[in-house]
Amino acid sequence: MPTSRTEFLSDVMATFGSNPAYCAAWGADTDLTIASNPVHPSWGAGDKRVDYAAALKVSEPEQAVYFWEAVKRRVDDGSAPHDSVLPVVGPGSTSWEWGYGTLLALIQDVAARHGFTVKVVLSRSAASW
């Protein structure tokens, strides 16, 4: 039996609260934002740091969770340093390579317990209100 949006979001917050590698927070334009600290030494620091971000919104009428994620890496290719957004969906992607596919699996697990389905979206605006 489906539960409420509030129960689902509380469960997600509790799940991430017990994992120091991630930080979940209530979003300003979305229900939740999730960020992580690099957990692998290859992720680097400073100019070579890789940052992960995710956002999700919950539609109770649709019983759906709209989930977006992105990995950004600082790039210095001779021009002015800039951020490069890397793909995070599917085999061969950054998420798969660095093990962040586990984050989506975790969200799907919590969603299933509450009767919601997860829809992965390709833009942050699709996971925003």
C-alpha positions as MATLAB code, in Angstrom:
seq = 'MPTSRTEFLSDVMATFGSNPAYCAAWGADTDLTIASNPVHPSWGAGDKRVDYAAALKVSEPEQAVYFWEAVKRRVDDGSAPHDSVLPVVGPGSTSWEWGYGTLLALIQDVAARHGFTVKVVLSRSAASW';
ca = [
       0.000    0.000    0.000;
       1.428    3.398   -0.970;
       2.437    5.732    1.820;
       2.531    9.505    1.819;
       5.101   11.769    0.226;
       6.150   12.971    3.693;
       6.760    9.414    4.936;
       8.844    8.603    1.862;
      10.937   11.782    2.185;
      11.493   11.183    5.913;
      12.687    7.644    5.166;
      15.114    8.935    2.499;
      16.484   11.556    4.927;
      16.984    8.912    7.625;
      18.711    6.600    5.148;
      21.194    9.279    4.085;
      21.600   10.560    7.632;
      23.251    7.282    8.574;
      25.766    7.443    5.697;
      28.602    9.993    6.126;
      29.525    9.780    2.420;
      26.287   11.578    1.468;
      24.482   14.702    2.563;
      20.738   15.002    1.991;
      18.949   18.301    2.580;
      15.528   19.790    1.975;
      15.612   21.637   -1.330;
      14.550   25.189   -2.116;
      13.050   24.324   -5.527;
      12.834   20.539   -5.169;
      11.927   18.138   -2.351;
      15.455   16.912   -1.590;
      18.989   17.557   -2.745;
      21.764   15.020   -2.258;
      25.475   15.667   -2.457;
      28.447   13.487   -1.690;
      32.037   13.817   -0.695;
      34.563   12.102   -2.944;
      34.942    8.641   -1.433;
      37.675    7.465   -3.784;
      41.180    9.026   -3.791;
      41.087    9.364   -7.586;
      38.286   11.914   -7.248;
      40.929   14.406   -6.084;
      40.728   17.816   -4.545;
      41.025   21.421   -5.652;
      41.237   21.751   -9.438;
      40.807   18.002   -9.915;
      37.854   17.577   -7.551;
      34.769   15.812   -8.823;
      31.431   16.791   -7.288;
      28.213   14.787   -7.297;
      24.732   16.289   -6.967;
      21.237   14.849   -7.111;
      17.732   16.211   -6.718;
      14.368   14.548   -6.414;
      10.749   15.549   -6.223;
       7.823   13.368   -5.291;
       4.459   13.447   -7.035;
       1.945   11.829   -4.710;
      -0.885   11.748   -7.305;
       1.389    9.896   -9.759;
       3.081    7.807   -7.018;
       6.331    8.763   -8.732;
       9.726   10.084   -7.690;
      11.516   12.223  -10.292;
      15.251   11.720   -9.780;
      18.113   13.674  -11.405;
      21.851   13.323  -10.824;
      25.024   14.836  -12.252;
      28.759   14.640  -11.730;
      30.848   17.771  -12.347;
      34.587   17.856  -12.870;
      36.771   20.944  -13.041;
      38.435   21.071  -16.474;
      41.513   23.106  -17.385;
      42.044   22.532  -21.110;
      44.113   25.625  -21.881;
      41.116   27.940  -21.960;
      39.614   29.394  -18.805;
      38.936   26.627  -16.233;
      35.314   25.500  -16.368;
      33.036   22.756  -15.074;
      32.300   19.762  -17.265;
      29.133   17.776  -16.571;
      29.668   14.050  -17.007;
      26.975   11.473  -17.850;
      25.852    9.363  -14.913;
      23.365    6.908  -16.408;
      24.194    3.380  -17.557;
      27.256    1.169  -18.017;
      30.395    3.056  -18.960;
      29.116    6.259  -17.395;
      30.712    8.086  -14.488;
      28.063    6.830  -12.074;
      28.657    3.234  -13.073;
      32.446    3.536  -13.045;
      32.655    5.204   -9.620;
      29.925    3.163   -7.954;
      27.362    5.926   -7.689;
      24.789    3.701   -9.368;
      24.274    2.526   -5.811;
      22.624    5.865   -4.991;
      19.889    5.300   -7.568;
      19.433    1.737   -6.283;
      19.063    3.073   -2.755;
      16.407    5.603   -3.828;
      14.583    2.855   -5.758;
      14.629    0.603   -2.695;
      13.147    3.274   -0.424;
      10.593    4.201   -3.106;
       9.498    0.576   -3.520;
       8.915    0.261    0.241;
       6.558    3.238    0.018;
       4.755    2.264   -3.193;
       6.449    4.839   -5.446;
       8.229    4.296   -8.756;
      11.407    6.183   -9.688;
      11.629    8.056  -12.974;
      15.183    9.086  -13.870;
      15.131   12.468  -15.597;
      17.881   14.110  -17.628;
      17.492   17.715  -16.456;
      17.401   19.153  -12.952;
      14.349   21.217  -13.881;
      12.390   17.968  -14.373;
      13.118   17.134  -10.711;
      12.175   20.632   -9.535;
       8.874   22.303   -8.726;
];
